[in-house]
Amino acid sequence: MIWASGSKGSAGAPSELDDATVRGIGLGGGRVDVKVCALTDVSSALKFMRRVADRGRG
């Protein structure tokens, strides 16, 4: 499980790392985003996990 944060796209605050960029990096790394959490008025965090098909038994 990984939590990653960035600026909210709706906040309008200039940032190189917004929620769309964070999501793209996570999905590109073979993860899926399963939860979002507001941290402040201008930032949020996404929770990423391995895809079910990629998880081992155990």
C-alpha positions as a Python dict, from the first residue, in 0.01 Angstrom:
ca = {
    (1, 'M'): (0, 0, 0),
    (2, 'I'): (125, 347, -91),
    (3, 'W'): (-20, 690, -9),
    (4, 'A'): (87, 977, -236),
    (5, 'S'): (-23, 1339, -225),
    (6, 'G'): (-44, 1631, -464),
    (7, 'S'): (-240, 1948, -531),
    (8, 'K'): (-610, 1916, -599),
    (9, 'G'): (-691, 1991, -961),
    (10, 'S'): (-998, 2189, -852),
    (11, 'A'): (-795, 2407, -614),
    (12, 'G'): (-645, 2611, -897),
    (13, 'A'): (-312, 2642, -715),
    (14, 'P'): (-13, 2624, -949),
    (15, 'S'): (180, 2301, -897),
    (16, 'E'): (395, 2059, -1095),
    (17, 'L'): (251, 1767, -899),
    (18, 'D'): (-128, 1761, -913),
    (19, 'D'): (-367, 1474, -846),
    (20, 'A'): (-381, 1375, -1214),
    (21, 'T'): (-1, 1346, -1227),
    (22, 'V'): (8, 1142, -904),
    (23, 'R'): (-266, 912, -1038),
    (24, 'G'): (-82, 868, -1370),
    (25, 'I'): (242, 773, -1197),
    (26, 'G'): (64, 522, -974),
    (27, 'L'): (-132, 361, -1257),
    (28, 'G'): (180, 351, -1472),
    (29, 'G'): (354, 160, -1193),
    (30, 'G'): (94, -116, -1201),
    (31, 'R'): (-106, 11, -905),
    (32, 'V'): (-472, 106, -874),
    (33, 'D'): (-605, 398, -672),
    (34, 'V'): (-859, 279, -418),
    (35, 'K'): (-915, 580, -193),
    (36, 'V'): (-877, 958, -190),
    (37, 'C'): (-837, 1177, 117),
    (38, 'A'): (-851, 1558, 143),
    (39, 'L'): (-548, 1682, 337),
    (40, 'T'): (-607, 2056, 309),
    (41, 'D'): (-812, 2292, 92),
    (42, 'V'): (-551, 2262, -184),
    (43, 'S'): (-404, 1913, -146),
    (44, 'S'): (-526, 1555, -140),
    (45, 'A'): (-377, 1207, -112),
    (46, 'L'): (-443, 891, -311),
    (47, 'K'): (-408, 539, -174),
    (48, 'F'): (-260, 290, -421),
    (49, 'M'): (-251, -88, -400),
    (50, 'R'): (-131, -368, -625),
    (51, 'R'): (-388, -493, -873),
    (52, 'V'): (-573, -802, -748),
    (53, 'A'): (-441, -1004, -1041),
    (54, 'D'): (-83, -917, -938),
    (55, 'R'): (-119, -1015, -572),
    (56, 'G'): (27, -1343, -455),
    (57, 'R'): (-152, -1583, -230),
    (58, 'G'): (-41, -1594, 123),
}
